[in-house]
């Protein structure tokens, strides 16, 4: 799982990585939203998360400006309550 870090224009430091889902979690099947079975790109900064589904093929080679544009278009992720 490659990890990238970049600083956005507002000075926030974002960690970015690709998520590759597994079929099982705690011995239970997990239901994934449409398109998520192939994985997604996760952006995280101070507890805030965003994602792009599916993971773009060349994201590891993106410049910081390309990361910023992707962040702006990424979907916000709500914290899951168990």
C-alpha positions as CSV (number, residue, x, y, z in Angstrom):
1,X,0.0,0.0,0.0
2,X,1.9,3.1,-1.2
3,X,1.5,6.2,0.9
4,X,1.9,9.8,-0.3
5,X,1.9,13.0,1.7
6,X,1.3,16.5,0.3
7,X,0.5,19.9,1.7
8,X,-2.6,21.6,0.2
9,X,-2.9,25.3,-0.6
10,X,-4.5,26.0,2.8
11,X,-1.4,24.5,4.5
12,X,-3.1,21.2,5.6
13,X,-0.9,18.1,5.4
14,X,-2.8,15.2,3.7
15,X,-1.9,11.5,3.7
16,X,-3.1,9.6,0.6
17,X,-3.1,5.9,0.1
18,X,-5.0,3.2,-1.9
19,X,-7.4,1.0,-0.1
20,X,-7.7,-2.6,-1.3
21,X,-10.7,-4.2,0.4
22,X,-10.8,-7.7,1.7
23,X,-13.9,-9.8,1.5
24,X,-14.2,-10.6,5.2
25,X,-14.0,-8.5,8.4
26,X,-14.3,-10.0,11.8
27,X,-15.6,-13.2,10.2
28,X,-18.5,-11.4,8.6
29,X,-19.0,-10.4,5.0
30,X,-18.8,-6.7,4.3
31,X,-21.2,-4.9,2.0
32,X,-19.4,-2.4,-0.2
33,X,-21.0,0.4,-2.3
34,X,-21.1,0.0,-6.0
35,X,-17.6,0.2,-7.6
36,X,-15.7,-0.1,-4.3
37,X,-14.8,-3.8,-4.7
38,X,-11.8,-2.7,-6.9
39,X,-10.6,-0.3,-4.1
40,X,-10.4,3.4,-3.7
41,X,-8.0,6.3,-3.0
42,X,-8.2,7.6,0.6
43,X,-7.2,11.2,1.6
44,X,-6.9,11.9,5.4
45,X,-6.0,15.0,7.3
46,X,-6.7,15.5,11.0
47,X,-9.5,13.0,11.1
48,X,-11.1,14.3,7.9
49,X,-11.3,11.8,5.1
50,X,-12.2,11.9,1.5
51,X,-12.2,9.2,-1.2
52,X,-12.1,8.6,-5.0
53,X,-13.6,5.4,-6.3
54,X,-12.1,3.5,-8.0
55,X,-8.4,4.1,-7.4
56,X,-6.9,6.0,-10.4
57,X,-4.2,3.9,-12.1
58,X,-1.5,6.5,-12.1
59,X,-2.1,8.3,-8.8
60,X,1.3,7.5,-7.4
61,X,2.9,9.6,-10.1
62,X,0.7,12.7,-9.7
63,X,2.2,16.0,-8.8
64,X,1.1,17.9,-5.7
65,X,-1.0,20.1,-7.9
66,X,-2.8,17.0,-9.4
67,X,-3.3,15.7,-5.8
68,X,-4.9,19.0,-4.8
69,X,-7.3,18.9,-7.8
70,X,-8.2,15.3,-6.9
71,X,-8.7,16.2,-3.3
72,X,-11.2,19.0,-4.4
73,X,-13.2,16.5,-6.3
74,X,-13.0,13.6,-3.8
75,X,-16.2,12.6,-1.9
76,X,-16.3,13.5,1.8
77,X,-16.5,10.4,4.1
78,X,-18.5,10.4,7.2
79,X,-17.2,8.7,10.3
80,X,-18.8,5.2,10.7
81,X,-20.5,4.4,14.0
82,X,-20.4,0.8,15.1
